[in-house]
Amino acid sequence: MDGQTPAGSFSLGTMFRPGLPDPAPRFAGLPKYNFVYGHNDPDQVPAEALAESAARVLSQNGHLLGMYNLGQAPLGHDRLRAFVARKLAQRSGIACTVDDVLITSGSLQAMDLVNNLFVAPGDTVIVEAFTYGGAITKLQKLGARIVPAPLDAGGLDMEALAAILGRLKAEGVTPKFIYTIPTVQNPTGSVLSLERRHRLIALSRDHGVPIFEDECYADLVWSGERPPALYALAPDRVIHIGSFSKSLAPALRLGYIVAAWDVLGRILATKSDAGSSALAQMVVADYVETRFDDHVEDLRAGLHAKLDVLIEALGEEFGTSAELSVPEGGIFLWLKLPDHVDVRTFAKAALDQGLAFNPGPEWACDPESARSHMRLCFALPSPQHIREGIAELARICFEHTGVPERGANRSRV
Amino acid sequence: MDGQTPAGSFSLGTMFRPGLPDPAPRFAGLPKYNFVYGHNDPDQVPAEALAESAARVLSQNGHLLGMYNLGQAPLGHDRLRAFVARKLAQRSGIACTVDDVLITSGSLQAMDLVNNLFVAPGDTVIVEAFTYGGAITKLQKLGARIVPAPLDAGGLDMEALAAILGRLKAEGVTPKFIYTIPTVQNPTGSVLSLERRHRLIALSRDHGVPIFEDECYADLVWSGERPPALYALAPDRVIHIGSFSKSLAPALRLGYIVAAWDVLGRILATKSDAGSSALAQMVVADYVETRFDDHVEDLRAGLHAKLDVLIEALGEEFGTSAELSVPEGGIFLWLKLPDHVDVRTFAKAALDQGLAFNPGPEWACDPESARSHMRLCFALPSPQHIREGIAELARICFEHTGVPERGANRSRV
């Protein structure tokens, strides 16, 4: 009887707090040509080996799931934290122990936890001018004043950053941190040189500004070689985050924060989720201990091959109309169309036709500055879908903007 | 060189935002006699069957982990949502579809998401006078004004609730919701009768106040019979949450919210974690489809046997000094010592001696009202540890308060 109250007689929505974001749209399925959202290559998920690991850890230690955190520290599963510490020592030059590692539910939770530690409404943060769109929206939601720092082909421009810090100092403002993705920058794909890293640390020291280092993509540098992490160079002034989303699989939802206890102890105090899925932590710990290096090498080769397909397709379809920032690793490519093209004018039309890309403005502190840019993720689509998708993109873009007038081989007009 | 800055020369802590909670203590291991924190019985985790499910789903669909949310809706894994809908129809009388189910990282995230949807600082919420301690701290953190509603042996006292709602109405205050745990109330263990459920819905309707129904423990009613969920009686005015933490294993971190799309769509818009661990969702979906009913029946029997051990041990050690609220299901028992006993006077001493219990004041809107109460979780400790632990508890309690002067069989003085 109570369930039969006529619809509309009472709406829970009238009781919602003010200031909520607009409702999410209903899920409409993934677009056919999907160049967004940081998916990985499903064909490169080591499903059989993960199945073996899962069967092994559950048979041996499944009973521990009966306890929150497996009865271990709230920092996360001991065995996975130990692997993260070893991996970071080996690959990123970081000297840390398991006590410096907090496992998170992906690097998104890591970002939320770190942002929430520092940022109160009105606080200033420095962010790379082009950066992960989610980082911008998260900081905006906290009421941060976001000051963009210019990038060039080598990453953060240190002269420009020094000038910004000087200007802020003159205003009496000390930024809460500099958020940077130094190793495979999102979206430009650059890797910051060791020299610039030292310069960045020096600026951080001179101005008393912490560094928030995001190394989501660092295991996917094509060459396999990368400079030491900023955290390796100055552990007292850097908070480091990373993830298994790009090196293994995003739906596992496993990332980590590396920081000293005076930081992690505070973060734990603000964390209200009773830990990340311990099943995922157990399975991944078992898998990565023996197979991570080989897996990452195979994954890199596969991703690089897809990037080559993408670059070739862009050359064929867009010719000289698209300036590519060819990435030094990772899963996305950043490109620029001629100045008069605003990619927002056809993003919706493309989506309606089953093709999704990240409009540059969503990946930029100053949206207008990236109106002619777009980010294309290439890990998920097959080589055939990459080729077909880029042909579609060129067709739709031309329809709306007149660009590209011609590909490498043929004219559209 | 940069890494060798003398310790203390720069502290990231100086940049933290104001208003953070105190740092978390370092993890010191679980206490020997552990009557806290809602752990389950490790011996009752179906580890081998979960291993089979994990091997199966990863071999068949492990590649889907390469996509966020397995390429499915942000509401969570289709197969697990379908099971939740079927389970709720069968056990709780709820008629809902997969579109009304959002999978969360445990019911803690569910609580955070629902609280955040309604509560702005200064908002009033009605909460059962004795309730889950985490619910109180979460609401306090949001700046809510918490109005306690009295309980009796049958759960929420409807006359008292009507009076509270009337008084608030006279003040011009409409509470944002009534938060209730109707089926195996935490901590008192009662199950609200169908008659009271109808009365509660009527009060909700008369006063235009939503109901936030928490059914964490509802699958663990000893009798296997329970009245329909409040959501079943009034889906337009109830938000329902539940969990697999108590019916399967807490370290899986899987819970759910059941609500109409106008609620879930808003919640999704505020959710920033890209979904809960899909590996856990896949494994649990495969397991529960065929084994949930049998598992829960076995689990209930095992838990009830442990409760019997606990009740016997309390009788032996505390005699008539402890008034027990014998629970109708679940994993904890609520008890009261004589009025002059303040359990806070020996909680720390007990912990130092390896024994942990939940002091009543942490499970009460008005801490003083529960100074003589404590909550004892009995799922984790073995029968032997339950007996030894309760003997220890009586010894420590007597040392600090002179109670219990005698157990059933012997005097302490």
Interface residues (C-beta under 8 A of the other chain):
Chain A: D2 G3 T5 A7 S9 F10 S11 L12 G13 M15 F16 R17 P18 G19 L20 P21 D22 P23 A24 P25 R26 F27 L30 Y37 G38 H39 N40 D41 P42 D43 Q44 V45 P46 A47 E48 L50 A51 E52 A54 A55 R56 L58 S59 N61 G62 H63 L64 L65 G66 M67 Y68 N69 L70 G71 Q72 A73 P74 L75 A95 S105 G106 L108 Q109 D112 N116 L117 F118 V119 A120 D123 G134 K138 T174 K176 F177 H198 I201 A202 R205 G208 P210 A232 L233 A234 P235 D236 R237 I239 A249 P250 A251 L252 R253 L254 A259 A260 W261 D262 V263 G265 R266 L268 A269 T270 S272 D273 A274 G275 S276 S277 A278 L279 A280 V283 A379 L380
Chain B: D2 G3 T5 A7 S9 F10 S11 L12 G13 M15 F16 R17 P18 G19 L20 P21 D22 P23 A24 P25 R26 F27 L30 Y37 G38 H39 N40 D41 P42 D43 Q44 V45 P46 A47 E48 L50 A51 E52 A54 A55 R56 L58 S59 N61 G62 H63 L64 L65 G66 M67 Y68 N69 L70 G71 Q72 A73 P74 L75 A95 S105 G106 L108 Q109 D112 N116 L117 F118 V119 A120 D123 G134 K138 T174 K176 F177 H198 I201 A202 R205 G208 P210 A232 L233 A234 P235 D236 R237 I239 A249 P250 A251 L252 R253 L254 A259 A260 W261 D262 V263 G265 R266 L268 A269 T270 S272 D273 A274 G275 S276 S277 A278 L279 A280 V283 A379 L380
